[in-house]
Amino acid sequence: MSGISKLAAAALAAAVAAVPSAWAGKKTDTLEMAYDQAPENVDVYYNNVRIGVILGQTVWDTLLYRDPVSHEYKGQLARSWKQVDDRTLEFELRQGVKFHNGEDFDADSVVNTLTFVADPANKAVTQQNVQWIQRVEKIDRYKVRVVSKEPFPAAKDYLATTLPIYPARYYKEAGPKGMNARPVGSGPYKVVENVPGKSITLEKFDGYFKESPRPQAKIGKVRIRFIPDRQTQMAEVLSGGEDFIMHVPKDQAEKLQTVPHLQVLSGNTMRIVFLQMNTRDATPAPQLKDPRVRKAIAYAIDRNAIIKNIVGAGAEPLYTICTPSQVGCTHEGAPVYKYDPAQAKKLLAEAGYPNGFELPIHAYRERDQTEAIINYLQAVGIKAKLNFMQYAAMRDQGRANKAALIHWTWGSNLVNDTSASTPVYFGGGADDSTHDPKVKELLDKGDHTVDEKARKEYYRQALGLIAENAYAVPLWSLPVYYVASKELNFRAYSDEVPRFWEMSWK
């Protein structure tokens, strides 16, 4: 959806004409944020939407910390660590760390959390983040070992980003439902109110441990309201009702740069955008089983024009399904489907569809980009009908084999390793709609090979096969536009996580 609605346009005119005398958030020491997707469960292991990742980083701590700029590992809940063998990491834990409910952090916290979520019977939504764990051993009260099923070179990155540690006694009693109703972590902010689907309110945790590589929070409270409509978000930030919004469409962000009391920041991120095609036997669109049709879809889309006109500065075209910065990601040797509508029509005719066909397409965000893609498909005869919905509903449709073509975005849950991207959609898991055994075999080898050169070669072959068969259409990396009050000190990072604990009022 491009352009600004009448509601937002009126608010923009008023905002330019009269700057608010005081920003409400600063006056009450409460950062007001609006976000479009509500998490299905605040428990980090039972959602995989971006706001869930943001909350995970804010409310909880991980064993290790990865610096967002240098990518250097530091101890967070762990004081130190060592690689015992190819499958075993040993951690010396910090002493004296308290959870928000007063419970002590120790080895039981680590063992209970990771053992519970790594058990497939407990059905963690983010199964790909924990399925590598074989067992977690308590050596003594402040020493643990994490043992992988096979050598897993990316283990430290997962333990530094996507695997927060929960209080053992509380989580044993509360479980995922209780953690959603009353989240308890050890991070720089604690949850003081959670109204599912409506809002979540965080408060600075005064007991946050001083040895953390993260600073103590400065802003007293953060209130996140879930507002699906982007135009309403725009009107709120223009009128001063919100201090901070993100994922603002390019054209709207550019207009907001003229508003005196707002600041607009942008930057490229780890998030990739792609179309995934369902080639399974029961696919809702059997046309997609023909590689000529899949290649026609790839040729039909002008990536560079959409990047220039809609996506925005910082975006880069992609040619394989992974984030370019990730270890093992490459497009070396992979075929590139440059924009060629004539070739797309030719392939469709060869496949028996000279007049095109109808095709459902699912999407959950960046609607203006989806609509541009639909227009390009329409131009070669493919009439795509949009099903736009919340992330969890779309994900479940895909897993139930009820989606044919999905416009995905994926941020790898912060993990800067190819094991966190390509295998999620092509490694045989719940979100794999291709199930190519050779691709799965190569990805498995890449995930578990310690030798760096051999590992990269396995990933290169897997990514090449996906591209050769056009199982998906890599599109572009996704820059994020943030709009915030000028009263807020704020920095944008490539991992797409607003670090509330670093923010302050001017």
N, C-alpha and C positions, 0 to 999 in steps of 0.2 A: 504494500500500500504506500504509494509515494505521495509527496505533497503534504500540506498541513491542512487539517480540517478547519471548518469555520470556527469551532470552539477554540482550537489552539491558535488560529490566526488572530482571533480577537484578543486572546490573552497575550500574544506576542506584541500586538500593537500597544496594549495597555502597559506591558512590562517595559517596552522601550520608552514610552512616554513618562512613566513614573517609576523610578527605582524604589523598592521598599526601603523604608527608613531603617529597619533592623530585620535581620534574618531570624525567623522564629527558632530554628534549630540552635543557633549560637546562643540565643537568649536563654533557652532552657537547657543548654548543654546536651541536646538530644539530636543526633544525626538522623534525619528523616529520609528514608530511601524507598523508592518504589521499584518493584520487579514484576515481570509479566508471568513467570511460571512458579506455581507453588509446589514445594516438594511433597511427594505422596507420603513420606515419612521423614522426619528430621534425623532419624538414625542414619548415619552416613552410609552404612552398609545396605540400607534398604531404599535407596533412591540413587539415581545417577543423572540428575539434572544439575545445571551449573550452580543454582542457588544452594543446592545441597552440598556441593564442593566448597562453596564460599563459607557456609555455616560450619562445615567440618573443619576448615582451617582456622576459624574464629573461636569456636567453642571448645575444641579439643586440641591435644598435642599428639605428636607422633614420636617414635623412638629417636629418629634422626630428623634433621632440618636441612633442607637444600636451599642454599642462598639463591634468590630469584635472578640475580645478575651474574654471579660468578659460577653458579651451579656447584659450588663447593659444599661438601657434607660437613655438618657440625652436629654435636650432640644436643638433643633436646631433652626428652625424658631419659635417654641414655647418656651417661657421663662419657663413656668410651666404648669402643667396639673393636672386634678383630675377626678376620676370616680364618676359621679353624681348618676348614677343608673346602672342597668345591661346593659342598651342599650345606655347610654350617656356618652361621654367624653367631658370635657370642657377644652379649651386651652387659656391661656394668651399668647398673641403673642409678639414677640420682636418688638421694635420700632426702626426706623432709618435704617432698611435693605432696600437696593436698588437692583433692578434687573439690568441686564447688559445694558438695554436700558435706565436706569435712572428712570424707574417707581418705585413708592413706593410699598413696601410689606405691606399689611394690611389684615383685615378680608375679604375684597372683593376678594382678591387673592385666599384665601382658599375656600370660598363659591363657587365662579365661577368655579374654576378648578374641585373640587370634584363633584359639581352638574352636570356639563357638562359630565364628563366621566362616572358617575354612571347612566346616562340616557341611557337605552338600545338603544334608537333611534339613538344615536350618534355612535354606533357600535365600541366601543373601542375593540381592539384586545385582550387586557388583561382583558376581562370582569370578569373573576373569581376573580380579585383583587379588584373590585369595587362593585360587585353585592350585597354585604352585607350592603351597605350604603342606608339608607332610605332618610335622608335629612341632610343638613348642615345649621346651623342657625348662623346668625350674631347677637351677643349680643350688641357689640359696635365696634368701629373701630379696637380695638386690643383684642377682645375676641370672640371666636366662640365655637359652640357645634357641635359635629359629632354624629349623632343618627343612630344606626343600626336597621335593620328591625326586628331582633331578637337578643337576647343576643349573642355576638360574642367575645369569649375570646381572639381571636388572633388579635383584632383590632389594638392594639398598635404596634404589630410587622409589620403589613401592613403599618401603618402610619409612621413607622421608616425606611422603606425600599423601597417599590414599588410605593408609591403615592407622587411623587414630586409636588410641588406647582408652578403654572405658574402666570405670570403677568396678572391681570384681564382684563385690557383694551386691551392689545396687543393680548391676546388669543381670546378675543371676536371678534376682527377684523380679525385676521389672521387664526384662526382655525387650525386644524391638518396639512393642506397643507402648510399654512404659517409658522407654527412652524417647519416643515421639511425644508422649503426653507431657513428660517432664524431663527434658534433656539435662544430663549431668556430665560435665567434662572437667578438664583442668586448665583450659585455655585462657587467654587474656580477657575474654568476655564470657559471662554466664547468661543463660536464658532465664528471664524472670516472668515472661508470659508467652504462651503459644496458643494462638487461636487458629486451628487448622484451616488452611485455605484462605485465611484473611490477613493475618499478620503475625510477626514474631518480634519480641522485644528483648534486646540484650542489654546487660549492664556491666560496666567495668568490674573485673574481679580484683579486688584489692589484695587478695592473697596469692596473686600470681607469682610463681617462683622467680627470684631475681637472677638466677643463673641461666635463664632461658636466652637463647640467641635472639629471641624476639623481644622488643622493648615493652615496657609496661604501657597499657592503654592510657590515652590522654583524654579522650572524649567520654563523658559519663555514661551516655546511653546511645544505642542504635536501635531505631524502630524500622522494620522492613514491612511494608505493606504490599500485598500481592494484588496488582492491578493489571489484568490481562490486556486491556486496551491501551495501545501505545499513545493514542491521541489524548486520553485522559491523563496519562503520565506527563505528557508534554504540558498540558494545561496546568497541572499541579506544580511542576517545577518552575513554570513561568510566573505563577501567582505567588510563589513562596511557600506553597504547601508541602513541597518536598525539597530536600537539599541535594539529592543525588539520584541520578538514573543512569543506566548503561544500556548498551545495544541500541542506541539511538540511530535510526536510519540516516544515511549520509546527507540527503538533501535537507532533512530537518536540523541535523547538527550544524550544517553550514549556516542556516538561517539564525540559529541560536547564538552564533558567534557575535552577532550585533547587539545582543542584550547586555546592558551594562552590568547587571548584578550576577551574571552567570559566567562560567568558564567552560570551555569545551576542550577536552583532551582526547587524543586518539593514538592508536598504535596497533601494529600487527600482533597476532597472538598465535598460540599453538593450535588453535581450532582450525580444522579442515572442513570443507564443504564438498559433498559428493552426492551423486545419485546412485542408489543401490537397486539392482534389478533382481527380481525373484524368478529364478530359473527352475525351481523345484517342480516335481510332477503335478502337484495340485495348485500351481500358481494361478491367481485370478486372471492373469493375462498370458495365455499360452504362447502368444506371439513372441514373448521375451525368451523363449527357449531357442529361438533361431539367432545365431550369432550375428547374422546380417542385420537383423532388426536392432540388436543392441548397439552395433557399430553405427547404424544410421542415427540413433539417438545421440551418440557421442559426436558425430559430425554435425548434427543439427544446431548445436549450441555455440554461440559466439562468446566464449569466456571473456576475451579482452574487452569487448563492448560492455558487458555486464559489469565487469570490474571498474571500468572507467566511469560509467554512468550511474551505477547503483551501489556497488560494494564499497568503493572508496579507497583513499590513499593508504598505502602499506600492504594492500592485498597482492598476492602473487599467484599466478596460474599454477595449478598442480597437474601432474601427469601420472602420479601413482597414489595409492591410498595410504598415506602416512604423512606425518608432519616433518617437513624438511630438516628441522634441527634434531630430530630423534636419532639416536644411535641405530644404525642399520637401514635408515630410510634412504632410498635412491630412486632415480628414474632412469638410470643407465641401462640402455638396451631395450627399454619399454617403448612400444609403439605410441606415437602421438597422433591423436585425432583432431587435426586442426579444423576450424570452421569451414565447412564445405557442404552447403545445403543441396547442391546438385548431386554430390556423391551420396548424400543421405537418401534422396528420392530414388536414385538408381538402385541402391541396396534394398530399399523397401519394395520396389517393383520386382527385383530378383527374388525376394522372399515371398512374393505373391500378394503384396499389398500396395498396388499402384495408386490406390485412392486413400491410402492410410488406414487408420483404425482408431477406435476409442480406447482410452487407457486411463485408469484411475491413478492419481499421484497423491501421496500422503506427505504432509509437511507440518511443522509445529512452530517455526520461528522464521524470521527473515522472509516474511510473506511477499514483500516486493521482489525479492530475488526469485522466489518460486513462480510468481506470475510472469516474470520476464522469461524464465525457462519454458513455461507453458506457451508463451507467444512464439518462441523459436520452434517448438515442436509442432505447433499449429501450422507454421509456415511450410513444413514439409509434409503435412497431411495427418499428423498424429494429434488427435483431439483429446487432450489430457484434461480430466475433470479433477478439480482440487478437493481433497479432504483435509481441512485444516483443523488441528485439534491440539490438546495439551500433550506434552511429551509422553507421559506414562501411557496414555490411551493409544497413541500412535505406536509406541514400542510394543505394546501388547498385541495390537493388530498385526504387526510384522511377525511377532513370535508365533501367532496363531495361524500364520500363512494366509492372512486375509488382506495383505497389501502387495501390490505388484511392483510399483516404482515408489521409492521413498527418497525424499530430499532430506538427507541427514546432515547434521553438523556434529563433530566429535572433537572434544578437547583433551582426550586421553587421561582425564582425571589428574592432570598435572605431570604425569610420568613422561620423562623425556627419553623414551625408548620405544622402538618399533613394536615391541611385544604388547604395548598398551594401545596400539591403534589397529593395525591390519588384522591381527588374529581375532579381535573382537567381532569382526564382520565376516571373516573367512577362515576361522580356525575350528569350525565345527560346533560352536556354541549356539546359544539360543538365538542370537542375532545373525547367524549365518544363513543366508537364503540361497546359497549356491551349492554348498557341500561338495566341492571338488576335492577328492581324496589326495591328489598330488599336491595341490596348494596347501592343504592342511598338513601333510607330511613335511613339506619344506618349512612351513611356519613353525611347526613343533621343533624341528631341528634348530632353526634360528633362535627360538626362545631358550633352548637348553644347551647350546654349544658355548663353551668357555673361550675357545680360540676366536679372537676378534675377526681375523680375516675370513675364516670359514663361516662364522656367523653372518657376516655381511653378505657373503656369497649365497647362502641359503635364502636370506631375505630378498636379495636381488632377483633370484630365480622365481620366487613366489610372486613378487610384485610384477615381474614380467609376464607370468602366466595369467594373472588377473587382468592385466592390460591387453594381452593378446586375445583373450576371450571376451573382452569388454563386459565383464561381469558387473562392472560399476563404471561410472563416469566421474573421475576426479575433476573438481571444478577450480576452487581457489582457497587460499587461506583467508581467514575472516578477521579483519581488523575490527576493533571495538571503539565506538565513539561513546565517551562519557560526558555527561553534562552535570555540573555541580555548582553550588553557590560559590561565589568568589571569596567568601569568608572561610573556605575550607582549604587547608593544605593537603594536597593529594597527589600521589604519583601513580601512573599507569604501568603495569607490568605485563610481560608477554604471556604469563600463565593465566591471565584473565581473572585474577583474584584481587578485588579491592581489599587492601590490608587496613581494616578499620583501626587496628592497634597502632598503626603508624600515623594515622590522620590526626590533625589538630585544627583548632580554630585560629584564624589569623588575629 
